[in-house]
Amino acid sequence: MKHTNRRHRLDELRSREYEGTLTDQEHAELLAIFAELDAEETEALKPAKEKSQKLQKEKEDLEVIASQLQDIVVEHNQLITDARTYLTQLHSKRALLADKYYQLTGQNIPKDYLETK
């Protein structure tokens, strides 16, 4: 009921303000009503603001984690590239050694020698 009365009074004061017939006392009352409304709005918005701030913090934390995970992916991909490059070098060296062995012995390197132990 208080809000209905206040709303009605606010409408009256705004109407008088528009007409230019507002007294100093009524002007003060109008400002007081606006201050009450602002305070109520601020209080009503407080949980939403807190939730928004919490979500913003969580978002920032997740962005940091996402960035760190992206760094890991980049490093992992570089590791794979390095491993492939190294494997290619190993195959080249092995082929070179096999050629040298063949030139010296006239035979291919025995298969069991090439198996991993």
C-alpha positions, 0 to 999 in steps of 0.5 A: 500500500505504501508503494501505491500511495508513494506512486500516486504522490509521485505522479501528483508531484510530477504533474505539479512540477510540469505545471510549474506550481510545485512549492519548495516543500513539494520539490523537497518531497519529490527529491526525497521520493526519488532518493528513496526509489534510487536506494530501493533500486540499488538494494534490489540490484545488489544481488544481480551486481554481485552475481555479475561480478562473480561471473565476470571473475569466473570468466576472467579465470577461465580465460586465463586457463584457456590461454594456458591450455592454448600454450600447452597445445602450441608446445605439444604441436611443436613437440610433435613437429620436432619429433617428426623432424628428428625421426626424419633425421634418424631415418636419413642417418640409418639409410646412410649407415646402411649404404656405407655398410653395403659398400663395405660388405656388399650385404644389407644390414641384417634384419635382426640388427635393425630391430629395437631392443 
